[in-house]
């Protein structure tokens, strides 16, 4: 009998993990096919029973950009650093939409998937990672639309659009950082909402307030001109240097010190690491409180 047991080989051993830093990274790699399956599921459910379907990926940023252009550009007359208002607002809107979606959707990971988590074992981080990949697909479509408008305006010559090709090469890194930042904040909130449901109600409201503290509807140069003493504090917002660098790359607007970008990267790393640790610790006991 003992020899039989010794000869047994298990493909997987499921055992409780109690430590704060006991994170199943190998499990994420092993379940990569499940991540892709969840991405497909998320994309299908998002546009299921809609009339226009995936066309909303294009319609939404266009409508939002038009509203921003009319309200903030024409009625309020906010400066756009010498570039076309439509492109200025579209650049900020595309980047912010990607970040806000990663944050808001992942913040409901435990609550929205509690039934599935209670029945089937798989690394719980699969769900938020699948969410970010889904939003990357949406971003890719919106980004392509943005590039089309950039080419059209740049071809005119007198539009003030001057892409910086060296900064454009940093686009994948900016996208990765923005995704990790949204994922980090989202999974921190999802871990906390298992006990404090009030946070789920505050997320949407908080994200809207955060947008107005970020140069989406106005330029950073306007803050520097009107509140020069606060520009250093304003740039501590980790999303601000990302959007500023993105506009500098594709539109040629003035940019601030790269030191703020390095600080933003550091904040992203801390938020993401803290989120993963807190999420992994919460997943061990969330079924008792959700």
Secondary structure per residue as TSV (DSSP state, phi and psi in degrees):
chain	resnum	aa	ss	phi	psi
A	1	X	-	360.0	-43.5
A	2	X	H	-64.0	-39.3
A	3	X	H	-64.7	-36.1
A	4	X	H	-64.2	-41.8
A	5	X	H	-66.3	-39.0
A	6	X	H	-64.7	-30.7
A	7	X	H	-81.2	-11.9
A	8	X	-	-71.1	139.0
A	9	X	-	-127.6	122.5
A	10	X	-	-96.9	138.1
A	11	X	S	-74.3	-31.9
A	12	X	-	-150.7	139.1
A	13	X	-	-120.6	118.8
A	14	X	-	-97.6	120.1
A	15	X	-	-140.7	156.1
A	16	X	-	-66.6	142.4
A	17	X	-	-117.6	121.2
A	18	X	-	-112.9	-17.1
A	19	X	S	-76.3	154.5
A	20	X	T	-65.4	-35.0
A	21	X	T	-105.0	19.5
A	22	X	-	-87.7	82.7
A	23	X	-	-108.1	131.7
A	24	X	-	-88.0	76.3
A	25	X	H	-69.6	-40.6
A	26	X	H	-62.0	-32.9
A	27	X	H	-63.6	-37.5
A	28	X	H	-63.2	-41.6
A	29	X	H	-66.7	-41.3
A	30	X	H	-65.2	-32.8
A	31	X	T	-101.0	28.4
A	32	X	H	-62.8	-31.5
A	33	X	H	-66.3	-35.0
A	34	X	H	-67.2	-36.8
A	35	X	H	-60.4	-45.2
A	36	X	H	-65.1	-36.7
A	37	X	H	-65.1	-39.7
A	38	X	H	-68.7	-34.5
A	39	X	H	-61.2	-44.4
A	40	X	H	-62.9	-41.9
A	41	X	H	-63.7	-45.3
A	42	X	H	-60.9	-43.9
A	43	X	H	-66.5	-37.8
A	44	X	H	-68.8	-45.8
A	45	X	H	-66.2	-31.6
A	46	X	H	-62.9	-35.9
A	47	X	T	-115.9	15.1
A	48	X	T	-69.4	137.4
A	49	X	T	59.6	33.8
A	50	X	-	-109.5	149.4
A	51	X	S	-71.7	-45.3
A	52	X	S	-92.7	-14.0
A	53	X	G	60.9	-138.0
A	54	X	G	-61.5	-10.8
A	55	X	G	-61.7	-21.4
A	56	X	H	-62.8	-24.3
A	57	X	H	-60.6	-33.8
A	58	X	H	-90.0	-40.5
A	59	X	H	-63.9	-42.7
A	60	X	H	-59.6	-51.9
A	61	X	H	-67.3	-31.4
A	62	X	H	-65.2	-47.9
A	63	X	H	-63.8	-43.6
A	64	X	H	-63.5	-41.2
A	65	X	H	-65.3	-39.8
A	66	X	H	-63.1	-43.8
A	67	X	H	-62.6	-45.1
A	68	X	H	-61.1	-40.8
A	69	X	I	-63.7	-43.1
A	70	X	I	-71.1	-48.1
A	71	X	I	-74.9	-55.9
A	72	X	I	-85.1	-34.2
A	73	X	I	-82.3	-47.3
A	74	X	I	-91.5	-51.9
A	75	X	I	-73.3	-49.7
A	76	X	S	-80.1	-24.2
A	77	X	-	67.5	34.0
A	78	X	-	-72.0	140.0
A	79	X	-	-69.5	150.1
A	80	X	-	-126.0	30.7
A	81	X	T	59.0	31.2
A	82	X	T	79.7	7.6
A	83	X	S	-108.6	159.9
A	84	X	-	-53.4	135.9
A	85	X	H	-59.9	-42.1
A	86	X	H	-60.0	-45.5
A	87	X	H	-67.8	-39.7
A	88	X	H	-58.7	-49.1
A	89	X	H	-72.8	-32.2
A	90	X	H	-67.5	-38.7
A	91	X	H	-61.2	-46.7
A	92	X	H	-68.1	-38.4
A	93	X	H	-67.9	-41.7
A	94	X	H	-62.9	-44.8
A	95	X	H	-69.0	-43.1
A	96	X	H	-66.8	-39.0
A	97	X	H	-61.2	-41.1
A	98	X	H	-62.6	-46.9
A	99	X	H	-64.2	-47.8
A	100	X	H	-64.8	-36.4
A	101	X	H	-68.1	-41.7
A	102	X	H	-59.6	-40.5
A	103	X	H	-70.6	-52.2
A	104	X	H	-68.4	-39.0
A	105	X	H	-72.2	-44.0
A	106	X	H	-69.5	-23.0
A	107	X	T	-66.8	-15.8
A	108	X	T	-106.7	18.8
A	109	X	H	-56.9	-51.3
A	110	X	H	-69.5	-43.1
A	111	X	H	-67.5	-45.7
A	112	X	H	-73.7	-23.0
A	113	X	T	-116.3	21.0
A	114	X	H	-61.3	-39.8
A	115	X	H	-65.6	-42.4
A	116	X	H	-67.2	-42.3
A	117	X	H	-63.3	-30.5
A	118	X	T	-79.7	-9.5
A	119	X	T	-112.6	-34.6
A	120	X	-	-125.2	139.8
A	121	X	-	-90.3	132.3
A	122	X	S	-168.7	158.0
A	123	X	-	-58.0	123.9
A	124	X	T	-65.4	-23.3
A	125	X	H	-67.2	-11.5
A	126	X	H	-57.0	-41.5
A	127	X	H	-65.8	-52.2
A	128	X	H	-64.8	-34.7
A	129	X	H	-65.7	-39.1
A	130	X	H	-63.8	-35.5
A	131	X	H	-63.1	-45.4
A	132	X	H	-63.3	-41.3
A	133	X	H	-65.1	-36.6
A	134	X	H	-62.6	-44.8
A	135	X	H	-67.8	-26.6
A	136	X	H	-66.5	-34.6
A	137	X	H	-64.8	-45.8
A	138	X	H	-62.1	-40.7
A	139	X	H	-63.1	-39.7
A	140	X	H	-59.0	-40.7
A	141	X	H	-67.3	-45.4
A	142	X	H	-67.1	-36.2
A	143	X	H	-65.7	-39.8
A	144	X	H	-62.1	-41.4
A	145	X	H	-62.3	-42.2
A	146	X	H	-61.4	-43.5
A	147	X	H	-61.9	-38.0
A	148	X	H	-60.1	-44.7
A	149	X	H	-67.7	-36.9
A	150	X	H	-61.3	-43.9
A	151	X	H	-63.8	-42.0
A	152	X	H	-62.6	-47.0
A	153	X	H	-69.9	-40.9
A	154	X	H	-65.2	-31.3
A	155	X	H	-68.0	-21.4
A	156	X	H	-71.8	-27.2
A	157	X	S	86.0	-35.3
A	158	X	S	-107.5	15.5
A	159	X	S	-85.2	-15.4
A	160	X	-	86.7	3.8
A	161	X	-	-88.6	116.1
A	162	X	-	-131.5	88.0
A	163	X	-	-60.2	141.2
A	164	X	-	-103.9	106.7
A	165	X	H	-67.9	-29.1
A	166	X	H	-68.3	-40.7
A	167	X	H	-72.9	-29.4
A	168	X	H	-61.0	-30.6
A	169	X	T	-64.1	-17.5
A	170	X	T	-84.8	-0.9
A	171	X	H	-54.5	-48.0
A	172	X	H	-58.7	-37.0
A	173	X	H	-69.3	-38.8
A	174	X	H	-64.1	-41.5
A	175	X	H	-65.6	-42.4
A	176	X	H	-62.3	-44.8
A	177	X	H	-63.4	-43.2
A	178	X	H	-64.4	-40.1
A	179	X	H	-64.8	-43.4
A	180	X	H	-67.3	-34.7
A	181	X	H	-67.0	-46.1
A	182	X	H	-64.4	-39.7
A	183	X	H	-64.2	-43.0
A	184	X	H	-62.0	-50.8
A	185	X	H	-64.6	-38.2
A	186	X	H	-64.2	-44.5
A	187	X	H	-75.8	-24.7
A	188	X	H	-65.0	-45.7
A	189	X	H	-65.8	-40.4
A	190	X	H	-62.9	-36.3
A	191	X	H	-68.7	-37.2
A	192	X	H	-77.0	-30.0
A	193	X	H	-71.9	-12.5
A	194	X	T	-65.0	-25.0
A	195	X	T	-110.2	-33.2
A	196	X	-	-119.1	91.0
A	197	X	T	-67.6	-17.3
A	198	X	H	-59.0	-32.9
A	199	X	H	-60.9	-35.1
A	200	X	H	-62.0	-34.4
A	201	X	H	-75.7	-25.3
A	202	X	H	-88.6	-13.9
A	203	X	H	-61.3	-53.2
A	204	X	H	-59.9	-45.3
A	205	X	H	-62.6	-43.2
A	206	X	H	-66.0	-37.7
A	207	X	H	-64.6	-39.6
A	208	X	H	-63.5	-43.6
A	209	X	H	-63.0	-40.6
A	210	X	H	-61.6	-37.4
A	211	X	H	-59.7	-39.7
A	212	X	H	-76.0	-10.2
A	213	X	T	-96.5	9.9
A	214	X	T	-126.1	144.9
A	215	X	T	-73.0	63.4
A	216	X	T	-93.7	-44.8
A	217	X	S	-103.2	2.8
A	218	X	S	-154.6	170.6
A	219	X	-	-97.3	154.2
A	220	X	H	-67.4	-30.6
A	221	X	H	-61.8	-30.8
A	222	X	H	-66.0	-39.6
A	223	X	H	-65.5	-40.9
A	224	X	H	-64.4	-35.7
A	225	X	H	-74.2	-42.2
A	226	X	H	-87.5	-31.9
A	227	X	-	-133.1	67.3
A	228	X	G	-60.5	-28.3
A	229	X	G	-76.1	-13.1
A	230	X	G	-106.4	-1.5
A	231	X	H	-63.0	-34.6
A	232	X	H	-65.0	-41.5
A	233	X	H	-68.1	-39.8
A	234	X	H	-61.8	-38.2
A	235	X	T	-73.7	-7.1
A	236	X	T	-72.4	-17.7
A	237	X	S	-60.3	116.5
A	238	X	H	-63.2	-19.5
A	239	X	H	-85.3	-26.5
A	240	X	H	-57.7	-50.7
A	241	X	H	-62.1	-29.9
A	242	X	H	-67.1	-48.7
A	243	X	H	-66.6	-39.4
A	244	X	H	-62.5	-43.1
A	245	X	H	-67.7	-35.6
A	246	X	H	-64.5	-44.2
A	247	X	H	-67.2	-37.3
A	248	X	H	-63.7	-36.0
A	249	X	H	-70.0	-46.4
A	250	X	H	-99.3	-22.1
A	251	X	T	-113.8	-21.0
A	252	X	-	84.7	20.3
A	253	X	-	-73.3	159.0
A	254	X	-	-61.6	146.0
A	255	X	-	-122.4	160.4
A	256	X	-	-100.3	-177.9
A	257	X	-	-54.9	140.7
A	258	X	H	-66.2	-15.0
A	259	X	H	-59.4	-34.7
A	260	X	H	-67.7	-34.2
A	261	X	H	-67.4	-39.6
A	262	X	H	-65.3	-38.4
A	263	X	H	-65.1	-39.2
A	264	X	H	-63.1	-40.1
A	265	X	H	-63.2	-41.5
A	266	X	H	-63.5	-43.4
A	267	X	H	-62.6	-41.0
A	268	X	H	-60.4	-44.6
A	269	X	H	-62.3	-42.3
A	270	X	H	-66.9	-45.3
A	271	X	H	-63.9	-43.1
A	272	X	H	-65.9	-44.9
A	273	X	H	-63.2	-43.7
A	274	X	H	-63.2	-40.7
A	275	X	H	-62.9	-44.5
A	276	X	H	-63.7	-43.4
A	277	X	H	-64.3	-46.6
A	278	X	H	-66.3	-40.8
A	279	X	H	-62.7	-46.0
A	280	X	H	-65.4	-33.8
A	281	X	H	-71.9	-38.9
A	282	X	H	-70.9	-34.5
A	283	X	T	-63.0	-18.9
A	284	X	T	-73.9	-26.1
A	285	X	T	-130.0	5.3
A	286	X	G	-66.0	-26.1
A	287	X	G	-66.1	-19.2
A	288	X	G	-81.4	-16.4
A	289	X	T	-121.7	-21.0
A	290	X	-	-70.3	360.0
